[in-house]
Amino acid sequence: MKRLITYVCMVIFALWVGAKNAQEFTVQTQESVVQPLDTIEYRVFVAVDKAAVEHWGGREAYQTKLNAFFDQMNDYWNKAGVGRFKYYFRYIPDFQVVYDCSSRQLENIYRKSAGFPNHDVLLIIDSLLDFDDEEGAKGWYCGGGADNLSMVVCRSRSKTEHEDLFGIDYFHRGLAHEFGHYRGVTDLYADRIQAKKNPVNHLEYEPDSCVMNSHYKTYTWSSYAVNIINHTAKSKRPGLDFSGLFKQMFPKNIQVSVKVKGKNKKGVKLNLYGSRAQFNDLIATPYRTYETDKKGGYLITDVPNLYDNPAKPLNVDELPYNRWFTFLLEAEYKGEKKYVWLPEYEVQQSFFENKDTYQVIIDL
């Protein structure tokens, strides 16, 4: 009988402990429930060519397809943040204009007009190259307009085949890429360097995986893009509210520290080789050359002007966008060499860490 009473007491105690733990677990679970994010909306003025509207069944049918397309793009945009966005972002299409003229002509008119106070960004869709002047401006891009209004142009590459925004999967990701520019993010693919165009160490450089690198096969924003999108989130016109942001994101300095066999070493030669967008190459002649001090270090100063609008000599005739997109840093001592990539987007991460100096450590 005594054993039975003891057993019953143990069972009651176990049930009590279990209930208590379950209660605590419930409380912890409730505390860890993710709260819904505040939504930030951007109104998109949409102009579509008459050929596209007729091809897809008229204005009402096109509107339905456009709404579904934006729903798809918004879903992709937010999921690609992988939980790192501080807000839920929604782009709202406002189908305003069906035009029957050259989209290039329309673009030039809109670019000079400040008459869009109720919209945050413009979108021109052109499904066919049916005017002669469109041929020289085919493709998709984002540019600036009057009153710091961003304009995205989606122009066909064909004179005969309609650009099928609604039937090709990567097109909604392409629009997200262009809107990424609207939010202030640069093209990461411009930092790419091909091995065959790298005469220094003959290695390729592939930038971080990101919607702003390749939207064809990428389903995530890089941490760099997430940081910028969060930073400019509440601004409907980032070009106005964050004037000069790109250059401001560079730190003032890059501190290079070099050790040879574990000891600080004076006299290590440091070469900076610049890369160009579009060419995806590395220039064989160093843009700058430095030498470490007795502490094994060198402080590279005026970093914003090193990358953006760099001073001559450039040892190259053409520098797209007047920027070095990536530097390859070479440390050389007694014939031994080590290399560090310094793409602009990586160096600019210092801005989001509230640091004015980017640190580079090299062991030879």
HELIX and SHEET records of a PDB file:
HELIX    1   1 LYS A    2  GLU A   31  1                                  30    
HELIX    2   2 LYS A   50  HIS A   55  1                                   6    
HELIX    3   3 ARG A   59  LYS A   79  1                                  21    
HELIX    4   4 SER A  103  LYS A  112  1                                  10    
HELIX    5   5 ASP A  132  ALA A  137  5                                   6    
HELIX    6   6 ALA A  146  ASN A  148  5                                   3    
HELIX    7   7 TYR A  170  TYR A  182  1                                  13    
HELIX    8   8 LEU A  188  ASP A  191  5                                   4    
HELIX    9   9 ALA A  195  LYS A  197  5                                   3    
HELIX   10  10 SER A  223  HIS A  231  1                                   9    
HELIX   11  11 PRO A  238  ASP A  241  1                                   4    
HELIX   12  12 LEU A  245  GLN A  248  1                                   4    
HELIX   13  13 VAL A  303  TYR A  307  1                                   5    
HELIX   14  14 PRO A  320  ASN A  322  5                                   3    
HELIX   15  15 GLU A  344  VAL A  347  1                                   4    
HELIX   16  16 GLN A  349  PHE A  352  1                                   4    
SHEET    1   A 5 TYR A  88  TYR A  99  0                                        
SHEET    2   A 5 THR A  39  ASP A  49  1                                        
SHEET    3   A 5 VAL A 121  ASP A 126  1                                        
SHEET    4   A 5 SER A 150  ARG A 155  1                                        
SHEET    5   A 5 GLY A 139  GLY A 144 -1                                        
SHEET    1   B 3 LYS A 263  ASN A 264  0                                        
SHEET    2   B 3 ASN A 253  VAL A 260 -1                                        
SHEET    3   B 3 GLY A 297  ILE A 300 -1                                        
SHEET    1   C 3 LYS A 263  ASN A 264  0                                        
SHEET    2   C 3 ASN A 253  VAL A 260 -1                                        
SHEET    3   C 3 THR A 357  ASP A 363  1                                        
SHEET    1   D 3 ASP A 281  LEU A 282  0                                        
SHEET    2   D 3 LYS A 269  ARG A 276 -1                                        
SHEET    3   D 3 ARG A 288  GLU A 291 -1                                        
SHEET    1   E 4 ASP A 281  LEU A 282  0                                        
SHEET    2   E 4 LYS A 269  ARG A 276 -1                                        
SHEET    3   E 4 THR A 326  TYR A 333 -1                                        
SHEET    4   E 4 GLU A 336  PRO A 343 -1                                        
END                                                                             
